[in-house]
Amino acid sequence: MPHYITQPAGRAGGDFRIPGDKSISHRALMLGSIAEGTTEVRGFLESEDCLATMKAMRTMGVRIEQFAPGALRVYGVGLRGLRQPGRALDLGNSGTAMRLMTGLLSGQTFDSELIGDASLMKRPMERVAAPLRLMGARIDTDQGRPPVRIGGAAALQGIRYTLPVASAQVKSAILLAGLYAQGATMLIEPGITRDHTERMLQSFGCPVQAAHGEVHMTPVERLVARSLEVPGDFSSAAFFMVAGSIAAGNGLTLRGVGVNPTRTGLLDILALMGADLRLINHRSAGAEPVADIEVRPSRLQGIHVPEHLVPLAIDEFPALFIAAACAQGETRVTGAEELRVKESDRIAVMAEGLTALGVSCEVLPDGIRIQGRPAEAPAGEAVFAGGTIDSHGDHRIAMAFAVASLRANAAIRIDDVANVATSFPDFPAIATAAGLHLRAVP
């Protein structure tokens, strides 16, 4: 089984660029495929998750060419130009791809089936299937889990729907199905979630209005191809924001990171903990805001994370839990039930790993309590003992504990790290450039 071996490093720093955003790369492929004309995508993330989406779109008759590293041309077939795949579409480890694809395929004239790897086949899909059925979609799951079987030629109707849980994936699936529905679709969110789908739909010519927790979309006859630039992935940058906050030497700078305000809850949480993070060189990558992020060393303080920030940082909590262990005092997270249905139960698995490395923590029904350093502890001292971590095949768990090695007193072995390639295939190289002593063992 592939694993990482890390040694205590003590300092992180450097100036480097983060690879493209995974969420935006998925959406660029899907919308570019059903637009009319040729969509050029630059900064595309060549991770296993995004390549699974690319393979699925090609299987349905879309021509996609790579003309440079991270640069694609997607020759769109139009809203009704996808062809029936001759087999089940295998989406690997990507819950985003499966949930969004369920919405997209609900409006097609052909039957389809979605499968994935062992981890994805255990993840809940009924949260997407249920509202799509209200629109008229014909969807079957295996007791709420994949395979997802979608019947073609369904007559979809736009709906007004209140999401029971804040979820960008559910919202996006409904919006993609709404492209094929009669009438407008309106969604009411219980909390703000990432709005990449809304921004990209507008870029392709579909009117979407979003305000005060409501999203309103009117379907159009055609989407128009355009050029897209994918910013650096904020969720990938999160590991280095934490690395810089707990162990920066002369500082650390991350270039070209997407700072969409529906994604950057971690910035606010770390600021509340006392982190020294500065956004400079603000600019735009198409419809997405981008900036460089400077990280300076700081003395973090434990906090009770405000629940309204939880949906805005849901993918970054494994990294945040490492910061919490290095902070003075207790950090408490509540309202984070969604972490239990990610690639792993991230609350339970992070607690297991923290405990293995000597950090005191308590699992809560909807979160966790982490006991950080005592107030009298010297700055920069080791927080984590050495040991072995089982990442349970979760890429973000593996990368989080790699960052923990910066404040460890002995080697940490992190098992089952193959799925890091689903979101951040360059992580070992960039981590090493940033000062971590990490060796990837195949």
C-alpha positions in Angstrom: 0.0 0.0 0.0 1.5 3.4 -0.9 2.3 5.6 2.2 4.2 8.7 3.3 7.1 8.8 5.7 7.6 12.2 7.3 10.3 13.4 9.5 10.2 16.5 11.8 11.0 19.6 9.8 10.3 22.6 12.1 10.0 25.2 9.4 7.9 25.8 6.3 8.3 28.5 3.7 8.7 29.4 0.1 6.9 31.0 -2.8 4.9 28.7 -5.1 1.7 28.2 -7.2 -1.1 25.9 -6.2 -2.6 23.6 -8.9 -6.0 24.3 -10.4 -9.3 24.1 -8.5 -10.9 20.7 -8.5 -14.5 21.9 -8.2 -14.2 24.4 -11.0 -12.3 21.9 -13.3 -15.3 19.4 -13.0 -17.8 22.1 -13.8 -15.7 23.4 -16.7 -15.7 20.0 -18.4 -19.5 19.4 -17.9 -20.7 22.8 -19.0 -18.1 23.0 -21.8 -19.4 19.7 -23.1 -23.0 20.8 -23.3 -22.3 24.2 -24.7 -22.2 25.1 -28.4 -18.8 25.8 -29.7 -15.3 25.2 -28.4 -14.4 26.0 -24.7 -10.8 26.5 -23.9 -9.8 25.7 -20.3 -6.5 26.7 -18.8 -5.3 25.7 -15.3 -7.3 22.5 -15.5 -6.5 20.2 -12.6 -5.1 16.9 -14.0 -6.1 14.9 -10.9 -7.7 11.4 -10.9 -11.1 12.9 -10.0 -11.2 15.4 -12.8 -9.8 12.9 -15.3 -12.7 10.6 -14.4 -15.1 13.3 -15.4 -13.2 13.9 -18.6 -13.4 10.2 -19.4 -17.1 10.1 -18.7 -17.8 13.1 -21.1 -15.7 11.5 -23.8 -17.6 8.3 -23.4 -20.8 10.3 -24.1 -19.3 11.6 -27.4 -17.6 14.8 -26.4 -14.2 15.5 -28.1 -11.7 16.9 -25.6 -8.1 17.7 -26.5 -5.2 18.6 -24.3 -3.0 21.0 -26.1 -0.6 21.9 -23.2 -0.2 21.0 -19.6 -3.4 21.9 -17.8 -4.9 23.3 -21.0 -7.9 21.7 -22.8 -10.2 22.3 -25.7 -13.7 21.0 -25.2 -15.7 20.7 -28.4 -19.2 21.1 -27.0 -22.1 19.1 -28.4 -24.9 21.3 -27.2 -27.5 20.7 -24.5 -29.0 17.7 -26.3 -26.0 16.3 -28.1 -24.7 13.8 -25.5 -24.8 10.2 -26.6 -25.7 7.1 -24.6 -22.7 5.5 -23.0 -22.2 1.9 -23.9 -21.3 1.0 -20.3 -21.6 2.3 -16.7 -19.7 5.6 -16.2 -17.0 5.0 -13.6 -16.3 8.2 -11.6 -13.6 6.8 -9.4 -13.4 8.5 -6.0 -15.3 11.6 -7.0 -18.5 12.4 -5.1 -18.7 15.8 -6.8 -18.6 14.2 -10.2 -21.3 11.6 -9.3 -23.7 14.0 -7.7 -23.4 16.7 -10.4 -23.5 14.1 -13.2 -26.8 12.7 -11.7 -28.3 16.1 -12.3 -26.9 16.5 -15.7 -28.0 13.1 -16.9 -31.5 13.4 -15.5 -32.5 15.5 -18.5 -31.0 13.3 -21.2 -33.0 11.0 -23.6 -31.0 7.9 -22.8 -30.5 5.7 -19.7 -27.3 5.8 -17.8 -25.6 4.3 -14.7 -23.0 5.8 -12.4 -20.5 3.8 -10.4 -17.2 4.4 -8.6 -14.5 2.9 -6.4 -15.1 1.1 -3.2 -15.2 4.4 -1.2 -17.6 6.2 -3.5 -19.9 3.2 -3.7 -20.5 3.7 0.1 -21.4 7.4 -0.1 -25.0 8.7 0.2 -26.6 9.7 -3.1 -30.3 10.0 -2.0 -29.8 13.6 -0.9 -29.4 14.3 -4.7 -31.8 11.8 -6.0 -34.8 12.9 -3.9 -35.1 16.5 -5.1 -34.4 15.4 -8.7 -37.3 13.0 -8.4 -39.5 15.9 -7.4 -38.5 17.4 -10.8 -39.7 14.3 -12.5 -36.4 12.5 -12.8 -36.3 8.7 -12.8 -33.5 7.6 -10.5 -32.8 4.4 -8.6 -30.1 3.9 -6.0 -29.0 0.9 -3.9 -30.6 1.8 -0.6 -29.4 5.4 -1.1 -26.0 4.5 -2.4 -24.4 3.8 -5.8 -24.9 2.5 -8.4 -27.1 5.4 -9.5 -29.3 4.4 -12.4 -31.0 7.2 -14.3 -33.8 6.7 -16.7 -33.9 8.7 -19.9 -36.6 10.8 -21.5 -38.0 12.1 -18.2 -40.2 15.2 -18.5 -38.5 17.5 -15.9 -40.3 20.5 -14.3 -38.6 23.4 -12.6 -39.2 23.4 -8.8 -39.0 25.6 -5.8 -36.9 23.6 -3.3 -35.5 24.2 0.2 -32.3 22.3 0.8 -32.5 20.5 4.1 -28.7 20.8 4.5 -26.3 23.3 3.0 -24.7 21.4 0.1 -23.2 22.9 -3.1 -23.2 19.5 -4.7 -27.0 19.1 -4.2 -27.6 22.6 -5.4 -25.5 22.2 -8.5 -27.2 18.9 -9.4 -30.6 20.5 -9.3 -29.4 23.5 -11.3 -27.9 21.2 -14.0 -31.2 19.3 -14.2 -33.0 22.6 -14.4 -31.3 23.3 -17.7 -33.6 20.6 -19.1 -36.7 21.5 -17.2 -39.9 23.3 -18.1 -40.0 26.5 -16.1 -37.7 28.2 -13.7 -36.0 26.5 -10.7 -35.6 28.2 -7.4 -33.5 26.9 -4.5 -33.5 28.1 -0.9 -30.3 27.4 1.0 -30.1 27.1 4.8 -26.5 28.4 4.7 -24.2 29.9 2.0 -22.4 27.3 -0.1 -19.8 27.6 -2.9 -21.3 29.2 -6.0 -19.0 28.0 -8.7 -21.9 26.5 -10.7 -23.9 29.7 -10.6 -21.0 31.8 -11.7 -20.1 29.4 -14.5 -23.7 29.1 -15.8 -23.8 32.9 -16.1 -20.5 32.8 -18.0 -22.1 30.3 -20.5 -25.1 32.5 -21.0 -27.7 31.1 -18.6 -29.3 33.7 -16.3 -28.9 32.9 -12.6 -29.8 35.3 -9.8 -28.6 34.6 -6.3 -29.4 36.8 -3.2 -30.3 36.4 0.4 -30.0 32.6 0.3 -32.1 32.1 -2.8 -30.9 31.0 -6.2 -33.2 31.5 -9.2 -32.4 30.0 -12.7 -34.3 30.2 -15.9 -33.4 27.6 -18.5 -32.1 28.7 -21.9 -32.2 27.1 -25.4 -28.4 27.0 -25.6 -25.2 27.5 -23.7 -22.4 29.4 -25.5 -18.8 28.2 -25.3 -16.2 30.5 -23.8 -12.6 30.5 -22.5 -12.1 29.7 -18.8 -9.2 30.1 -16.5 -9.2 27.8 -13.5 -7.7 29.5 -10.3 -5.5 27.6 -7.8 -7.5 25.4 -5.5 -8.2 27.0 -2.1 -8.8 23.6 -0.5 -5.3 22.5 -1.6 -3.8 25.8 -0.5 -5.4 25.3 3.0 -2.7 22.7 4.0 0.0 25.3 3.3 -1.9 28.1 5.1 -1.9 25.9 8.2 1.8 24.9 7.6 2.8 28.6 7.4 0.7 29.5 10.5 2.2 26.8 12.7 5.8 26.7 11.4 6.7 29.5 9.0 10.2 30.7 9.0 10.6 33.8 6.8 7.0 33.4 5.6 5.2 31.5 2.9 3.4 32.8 -0.2 0.8 31.0 -2.3 0.3 32.4 -5.8 -2.9 32.5 -7.9 -5.3 31.0 -5.3 -9.1 31.3 -5.9 -10.6 33.4 -3.1 -14.3 33.0 -3.9 -16.0 34.2 -0.7 -18.2 31.1 -0.6 -15.1 29.0 -0.2 -12.8 31.0 2.1 -14.3 30.3 5.5 -10.9 28.9 6.6 -9.4 32.4 6.2 -11.9 33.8 8.7 -11.5 30.9 11.1 -7.7 31.2 11.1 -7.9 34.9 11.6 -10.1 34.4 14.6 -7.4 32.1 16.0 -4.8 34.8 15.5 -3.2 33.7 12.2 -1.3 36.3 10.2 -2.7 35.8 6.6 -2.6 38.6 4.0 -4.3 38.6 0.6 -2.4 40.6 -2.0 -2.5 41.2 -5.8 -6.3 40.7 -6.2 -7.5 40.0 -9.7 -10.0 37.9 -11.6 -9.9 34.5 -13.4 -13.0 34.9 -15.5 -15.9 35.0 -13.0 -13.7 33.9 -10.1 -11.7 36.2 -7.8 -8.1 35.3 -7.3 -5.3 36.6 -5.0 -1.9 35.7 -3.7 -1.9 34.6 0.0 1.0 35.6 2.3 1.3 33.5 5.5 3.4 34.6 8.5 4.1 32.7 11.7 1.7 33.3 14.5 0.6 32.1 17.9 -2.8 30.5 17.4 -5.5 30.5 20.1 -8.2 27.9 20.4 -11.8 29.1 19.6 -15.3 27.8 19.2 -15.6 27.9 15.5 -18.7 30.0 14.5 -21.3 27.6 12.9 -22.1 30.0 10.1 -18.5 29.5 8.9 -18.7 25.7 8.8 -20.3 25.3 5.3 -17.7 27.8 3.9 -14.8 25.7 5.2 -16.2 22.2 5.0 -13.4 20.7 2.9 -10.7 22.4 5.0 -11.4 21.0 8.4 -8.8 18.2 8.4 -6.1 20.9 7.9 -7.9 23.1 10.5 -7.8 20.3 13.1 -4.0 20.2 12.8 -3.9 24.0 13.5 -6.2 23.5 16.5 -3.9 21.0 18.0 -1.0 23.6 17.7 -3.1 26.4 19.2 -3.2 27.4 22.8 -6.3 26.2 24.6 -9.3 24.3 23.4 -10.9 24.5 19.9 -14.5 23.3 19.5 -16.3 22.6 16.2 -20.0 22.0 16.1 -22.6 22.0 13.3 -20.3 19.9 11.1 -22.3 16.7 10.6 -21.5 16.9 6.9 -17.9 15.8 7.7 -19.2 12.4 8.6 -20.2 11.6 4.9 -17.1 12.7 3.1 -14.6 10.3 1.6 -14.4 9.1 5.2 -16.0 10.0 8.5 -13.6 12.9 8.8 -14.5 13.6 12.4 -13.9 10.1 13.6 -10.8 9.5 11.4 -9.1 12.8 12.4 -9.8 12.1 16.1 -8.3 8.6 15.7 -5.2 10.1 14.1 -4.8 12.9 16.6 -5.2 10.5 19.5 -2.5 8.2 18.0 -0.1 11.2 17.9 -0.8 12.1 21.5 -3.3 15.0 21.1 -6.3 15.0 23.5 -9.7 15.3 21.7 -13.3 14.4 22.1 -15.7 13.4 19.3 -19.1 15.2 19.4 -22.2 14.2 17.5 -21.8 17.1 15.1 -18.1 18.0 15.6 -15.1 17.7 17.8 -13.3 19.2 20.8 -9.5 19.5 20.5 -7.2 20.3 23.4 -4.3 22.4 22.1 -1.1 23.4 23.9 -1.2 24.8 27.4 -0.7 28.6 27.7 2.7 28.2 29.3 4.1 26.0 26.6 7.1 27.5 24.6 6.3 28.6 21.1 7.4 26.2 18.4 7.7 23.1 20.6 6.6 19.8 19.3 2.9 19.1 19.6 2.7 15.6 18.0 4.4 12.4 18.9 5.5 10.1 16.2 3.4 7.2 15.1 1.4 5.6 12.3 -1.8 7.1 10.8 -4.4 5.2 8.8 -5.9 7.8 6.4 -8.7 5.4 5.5 -8.1 6.3 1.9 -9.1 9.9 2.4 -6.8 12.3 0.6 -7.4 15.3 2.9 -6.7 13.2 6.0 -3.4 12.1 4.5 -2.3 15.6 3.6 -3.4 17.0 7.0 -1.2 14.6 8.9 1.7 15.3 6.6 1.5 19.0 7.7 1.4 17.8 11.4 5.0 16.5 10.9 6.2 20.2 11.1 5.4 20.1 14.8 6.2 16.4 15.5 9.1 15.1 17.7 9.5 11.9 15.7 8.7 10.3 12.3 5.0 9.9 11.2 4.0 7.2 8.8 0.7 7.9 6.9 -0.8 4.8 5.3 -3.3 4.5 2.3 -2.3 7.7 0.5 -3.1 6.7 -3.1 -6.2 8.9 -3.2 -4.1 12.1 -2.7 -3.8 11.9 -6.5 -7.6 12.4 -6.8 -7.2 16.1 -5.8 -3.6 17.1 -5.5 -1.2 14.8 -7.5 1.7 17.3 -7.0 1.3 17.4 -3.2 4.6 15.5 -2.3 6.7 17.7 -4.6 5.1 21.0 -3.4 5.2 19.9 0.3 8.9 19.1 -0.1 9.5 22.5 -1.8 7.7 24.1 1.2 10.1 22.5 3.6 8.3 19.3 4.8 10.5 16.3 5.1 8.2 13.9 3.2 9.0 10.8 1.3 6.3 9.1 -0.8 6.7 5.3 -0.8 4.9 3.5 -3.7 
